[in-house]
């Protein structure tokens, strides 16, 4: 049975961040999107520990009808730099752009494409700010969400380095508690931040606890009551595998 050592992992993670910046961005700032959720909060706290809060830039990027979700308060608490860069004008301009094929306008986009637009606009904004302020863009996705494809390619899935990418939600929460971060921020009910959104676990149909146990322990210790959820998890992992693999490239041999 897999066991997680929060103290050792946190210390190793902080040292890894230090080493990565020493080798890939000596003197650079860490630039990350601050949603007010657990991942960006805990990631920002780790970066501040590793690099110093003055080298961390939190960027708030609310879309239309979205709040800051305490992101500004979190930045202030951590002592990191804070930039407000709303993306509503970008998303609205994109959706109102005339897209024409053979004289016929494409005036209706799929629901999924519209849903994925804000994360992609945010990544454009992060790289704009990062390249302006001598930064490196930090990916804040976690292993649990990555495994079931709950991420947007070239959106929140992008970045220059990923501190949390090999850690489950359960483990990340333990790190947040170990760092002594406020409970209401670490254990805030996770959702995608969209207007009229529902919590992640309601959308999934299973809990992060169950997902994380499957990721770390496989089929072991599950009873019949879990079988339907495990089948759904396995199906989501398989169908989203293309997101986790490098882009297929023709080899000219």
N, C-alpha and C positions, 0 to 999 in steps of 0.2 A: 504494500500500500504506500503510495506516494505521500511524503511528509514535507511540508513547507517550513523552512526556517526563515522567519521574517527578519530577524536581526542580521543574519549573514547575507541574505539576499539584498537588503537595503544598503548595507555597507558596500557590497560588491557592485551594486548598481550605481552608486554615487561615484565610486572609483572608475567604473567603466565610462561614465559620462565625462569625467575629467580627462581620461586618456583619449577618448574619441576627439574631444575638442583640441587637445594638445596636438594630435596627429592630423586632424582634418579641418581645423578652424581656429588655430591659435590666435587668441585675442578677439575672436568673434563673439557676437551676442547670440543667445538662444532665443529664437522667435517662435511663439506658439499661439494658436488660437485659444482664447479663453471663453468657454461656453457657460461656465458656472457649474458644470458637471464634475463628477468625481475624477475622471481621467485627467482632464486638463488641470484641475486643482492639485492633484497629487503629483503629476508630472512637473508642474511649475515649482512645487515645493522641493522636489528632488534636484531640479536644475539649480535652484537658488542655493541649496546645500553644496552642490558640486562646484558651481562657478561663482557664487556670490550673487545676491539679489540684483545688484546693479548691472549684471550682465544678462539678465533675463527680461524679455519684452513680451508682455501679454497683450494680445490683440483681440478686442471684442468686435464681432462682426454680425450684429443682428440683422435679420432680414425684415421684410414688411410684417408688422404686427407682432414682432418678437421683443421680449424684454431682455435686459442684460443678465437676468437670472443670478444676481449677486456677483457676477464676474468682476465688476469694479471693486466691490468690497473685498473679494478674495485677493486681488492684486495688491490692494492697500495693506491687507493683513500680512501678506508675504513680503512686502516691501519691494516688489518688482516694478519695473516701468510698465505703464498702462497706456494703450492707444485705443481710441474708439474709431472704428472704420466701418460704418454701416454699409451693407451691400444692397439695400433695397433698390437704389437707383440702377445698379448694375443688372440685377435680375429682371427688373421691369423693362429696362432697355433691351435686354436680350430677347425677352418674350414678345416684345413689340417690333422687333426687327423684321423687315420685309424679306421673306425667304421665298424665292420664286423658282419654279422649274417649268420651262417651256411656257412661260407666261401665266402659269397658274400658281397662286400663292398657297404656301403651306401655313394655314392659319390655325391649326389645331395640333397641339403636341400631346404625346402620351403622358399619362399621369406619372409614370415612373421617371420620364425624362425631366418633367417639371420638378419632381421631388429631389432629383439628384443635381439640379442646377445650382442651388445655394452652396452645397459643399464644394463644388468645383469653382464657383466664384470666390469663395473664401480662400481657396488655395492660390488662386491668382493674386488676391490681395496680400496673402502672407509672403509670397515670393517678391512682390513689388516692394513691400516694406523691408523684407530681409535684405534684398540687394541694395536698398537705399541706406540701411543702417548697419552694414557690415555684419550680417547675420547668417545663421544657419536655421533652416526651418525644421521644427521638431514635430514628428508624427506622434499623436497621442492615442492611437488605436490600441486596443488590448487583444490578447490572444482569443478570448471567448468570442468576441464579435468577429474577429478575423476568420475564425474557424467556420462560422455559419454564414459568412458573406455579408454581415451587417456593416457594410462600409461602402463608400463610393469610389470607384476607380478614378484616379486623377483628381479626387476630391480629398476627403479626410484620410484616404488610404495613402496619400503621397507624403513626401517629406525627405529630409536628408539623413535623419537617424530616428530610431524608434526605441525609446527607453522601456516602454510597457508592452511591446509586441510579443514577448514570450511569457507574459504573465496573465493569469486568469483574473476575472473580476474579483473572485473571492480572495485571491492573493493580494491584489492591488488595494482592496479595502483594509487588509491587515497592515499593509505598508502605511496607509494613511493614518491608521490608529497608532501605529508605532511611532510615526513622526509627530504625533500629538496634535494633529489638525482638528479643527472643530468638527464634532460629530455630525452636525446638521449638513455640512458640506461633503464629508466623506460618504455618508450614508443617505444622501439625497436620492430619492426614487429616480432611477435612470429612464430618460425618454429621449426622443430624437430632437426635441426642442422646436418642432414645427407647430404652427397654430392648430388648436383642437387635437393635439396629439394624445395618444394613450401611452402608459408606461411600457417599456420594452417587453417585460415579461408577459404582459397581456397580449401583445402582438405576436410573440413567439409561441405562446401556448405551453411554455415550460419555464422553469426558474433558472437563473444563472447558477444557483447552487447545484442543480441537477446537471446542467451543461458542463460546469467546471469539473464535477466528479467524473463525468464521462470522459472528458479530455484527459484527465490525469490517471484515471483508473480503468478505463475501458468498460467492458460489460460487467466487471466484478461488482458484487454487492447490490445489484439492482433487483427488485422484486417485480412480480407481474404487473403491479400497478404502474410501474414506470415504463413498461415496454412500448406503449404507444408514443410517449414522449421521446424515448430513445430512438425509435424508428424515424421520427420527424427530424431529430437532430442529425442522424446519419444521412438522411436525404438532403438536408441543407448543406452539410459538409461536402458531400459529393458534388452537388450542383454548383457550388461556389468555388470549386477547386481552381478554376481558371484564374480567379482573382489573386490567388496566393502564389501562383507559378510565374516565373519570368516570362516576358513576352516571347512567344515562339519566333525563332529567327532562322531563315533559310541558311544552311551552311554551304558555301560555294567551295566544294572540295575538288 
